[in-house]
Amino acid sequence: MLLEQAGGKVNITAGGATPLHVAADIGNSELITCLLKSGADPNVIDEEDWKPVQVATLRGNRGAVEVLFPVSSHVETIPKWSVDGIIQYMQSEGSKNQKFEEAANAFYEGVKLDPENKELVHAFREAIDAGRAFHGTKNDKEK
């Protein structure tokens, strides 16, 4: 493949994602196929602990899910491991994440209004930590 001949690295991580994550995010099945043929690993997780197949699902890219699913190993937290099963599960997870983000953003706006309020700032940090624990994320950038 031209990518390999040019010295391209298909499993490089930039900004927490691989090229395969990015292709899954935009739903480009042709690019996904090309990356897989070039040796891209469909089981690498991003900074949110998601594989490309999960990213494609969250973005509503069924075609990309159908390309990635057969080459992706089972994600233990997804009870029904099928194209429809992963779509159903990830859409419910996406809904939870969106609600968490909306709540966190609203809380943050309150902190911005009164940044000197240590009790509010402390409560905000506790809420963020609780949300991360609830959603199972490992993102500890602020520590």
Secondary structure, DSSP 8 states (H G I E B T S, - for coil): -HHHHTT--TT--BTTB-HHHHHHHHT-HHHHHHHHHTT--TT---TTS--HHHHHHHTT-HHHHHHHGGGS---TT-SS-SHHHHHHHHHHHHHHHHHHHHHHHHHHHHHHHSTT-HHHHHHHHHHHHHHHHHHT----TT-
